[in-house]
Amino acid sequence: MATDLGELLVPYMPTIRVPRTGDRVFKSECAFSFDSPESEGGLYVCMNTFLGFGREHVERHYRKTGQSVYMHLKRHVKEKATGAAGGAIPRRRNGKVFLDLELNRDFNGEDYEYEDEAKLVIFPDHFEIPLPNIEELPALVTIACDAVLNAPSAYKKQEPESWEEEIQVSRHARSLRQLDNGVRIPPSGWKCQKCEMRENLWLNLTDGAVLCGKWFFDGSGGNGHCSGALQSDQLPPGCQTGHHHTRWSRSETQLYNVYSFEEEEAVLDPHISDHLSHFGIDMLQMQKRTENGHHTDNNPRPRVSEWEVIQESGMKLKAVFGSGYTGIKNLGNSCYISTVLQVLFSIPDFQRMYVGNLQRIFDYSPLDPSQDFATQMAKLGHGLLSGQYAKPPMKSELIEQVMKEEYKVLNWHQQKGVSPRMLKSLVSQGHPEFSSNRQQDAQEFLLHMINQVERNSAGSENPSDAFRFLVEERIQCCQSRRVRYTQRVDYCIQLPAPIEAATNREELLTYEVKRKEAEDNMRAPPEPVRARIPFTACLQAFTEPENVPDFWSSALQAKSAGVKTSRFASFPEYLILQIKKFTFGVDWVPKKLDLAIDVPDFLDLSRMRATGLQAGEEELPDLMPPIVLPEDTRDNSMSSIDSPEIDETAVMQLAEMGFPLEACRKAVYYTGNMGPEMAFNWIIAHMEEPDFAEPLTLPSMIDPGPSTSDSPMGATPLGNSPPEESSLHPHFNGLPPRSQHPGTQSHEQQPRASTRLDLHPP
């Protein structure tokens, strides 16, 4: 018999592989369906690609690839016989239990026992070889079978492909001294203190200055102001500085990354929370968030949650089954995924695109369907809408279970839903947040999914067009009264929630008085009162004019006040709305507004329709603002930079009117030497600014400082670097720790430290 099996497998030996490091073995789920070893037909694992297939799909893979040898896995689940010891470890008959096998059914190990069956199947004749069969199978086949049975889950994180250096604790973190200058960093509205840069910003942990990072060769980055953050003579005696930058990211193990200028590498700061709290940033409080966005509290007051209300907690519910009633299994903090996918497949366009074309998508899928977006969307849509995974129990099974404990009836017959694990693994590839197991924002994931749908719908129907609409933005220069109309594509409208528009303001005021009295008298707080806001008020707030920060008027050739209004240039078939209920307090702690939105049955949105350029309106000239060259951090060998060209005649004409000379120079420069009239308009628009009369200082005019070429590797001389003190730069933007440096090595005699704040908190 051994000779017969060996001869039988000889033609297929070249197609049988042993899983190597990095190979993923899909032995818990079919690539085209949600069949598993627990399914009636079991699961077939290809011994070459290690993809799993249910009984209905394995023939398709055989015809497409010619691969003939599969391992068939089947798990038999049985309830323990009466009298089995409660709490005992489930019996494993013959020891045949697959290791590390993730399944869709959650059984209580104390009540059920498992028997796993494995065998090799050779197509197309379906010749079966039971496993294990060490004596009769060739050694290569035996090794391959053992490797497949003992392979870890295909979804477990693989070891990093490239070596990463371990980040060390900064030697300056413990002794960092910070100035007590009263600086407090707000949770929004940041920009560089030396230029108008609003991105790539860093916070200096010594003095609290917010400055931009270095310039990069791809044109990104900043103007390098953080590298000249603080002169040593500005510090009190004995308080030296050094350069550290901390970049914030929400990684699995830490909330931030720190870059040290002096140490020239990414470092760790174990005291970062204390260093940030010095400037009013309470990161510890920011981390105390539960999955639904609320703060954790040491003494939370129990109350009925919204989820319990809509779930009719405490009532006996009737289970539903069939088409359209299939749930999605929670993978751990994945409710945002379930919400978005259930909504998408309630839209006819998505049903038609993926479920209606199911067979065509499956037939033309690539050799690895687990990496094909259309295949995985069709798989999930069919799982949700077919009813195949939400079948009611057989009548005989139900009668048998009713005779036993009632809780077992619910546990056994409550549908478990389908698992979106394969789709999540595909769409989250390369995404630092969605690839993690942390809770995420549903609106962000929705936009991510729409982007994936569009990317994979080139040349075919795009179901996300059902959400697509155009927004017309009208910007008006308040000084010249000229306007500019632009259009942009969007898929979701974010609406503010104006608390002042609440219809129950009297109740809110009364509640606030009672709450304050209870707090002062240390009594239990009263029952909360939720603000009720009409949906029309949210829409009205969306259409209200808003100021445009740092608006540059092409009519004035200078900065001016600008006002923007938004309207719908087109309406989508399905309008997605997001109510902005989260905000950041002055203490950087995220807060969720406790409110309810009253939505009417019918909405008239005609007043929100765009109108385009109206009669009597004059458009702003199509001109770009003058280019202000950033500080050239790419060439430290430059010894001098020419001053900008300024029309001195226009400057003198303005000065004769009584304006400060330096203000006149700035006006002429920022209006591009277009004459005294344009410069005069700029002066009128900027007279109230605190730096109106200060000298014109441009990044291209800043002294680049002494060259570092005299020191080896551009480092500060060791004799001038105090080893015990430094300052840090935390940066909050979720980029890899070494992908960006806030600035070049310090040119000062003494080291210095700054903290980069990406001014979009995670």
Buried (B, 14 or more C-beta within 10 A) or exposed (E): EEEEBBEEBEEBEEBBBBBEEEBBBBBBBBBBBBBBBBBEBBBBBBBBBBBBBBBEBBEBBBEEBEBBBBBBBBBBBEBBEEEBEEEEEBEEEEEBBBEEBBBBEEBEEEBBBBBBBBBBBBBEEEEEBEBBBEEBBBEEBBBBBBBBBEBBBBBEEEEEEEEEEEBEEBBBBEBBBBBEEEBEBEBEEBBBBBBEBBBBBBBBBBBBBBBBBBBBEEEEBBBBBBBBBBEBEEBEEEBBBBBBBBBBBBBEEBBBBBBBBBBBBBBBBEBBBBBBBBBBBBBEBBEEBEEEEBBEEEEEEEEEEEEEEEEEEEEEEEEEBEEEBBBBBEBEEBBBBBBBBEBBBEBEBBBEBBBBBBEEBBEEBEEEBBBBBBBBBBBBBBBBBBBBBBEBBEEEEBEBBEEEEEEBBEBBBEBBBBBBBBBBBBBBEEEBBBBBEBBBBBBBBBBBBBEBBBEBBEEEEBBBBBBBBBBBBBBBBBBBEBBBBEEEEBBBBEBBBBEEBBEBEEBBEEBEEBBEEEEEEEEEEBEEBBBBBBBBBBBBBBEEEEEBEEBBBBBBBBBBEBBBBBBBBEEBEBBBBBBEBEBBEEBBBBBEBEBEBEEEEEEEEEEBEBEEEEEEBEEBEEEEBBEBEBBBBEEBEEEEBEEBEBBEEBBEBBBEEEBBEBBBBBBBBBBBBBBBEBBBBBBBBBEEEEEBBEEBEBBBBBEBEEEBEEEEEBBBEEEEBBEEBBBBBBBBBBBEBBEBBBBBBBBBEBBBBBBBBBBEBB
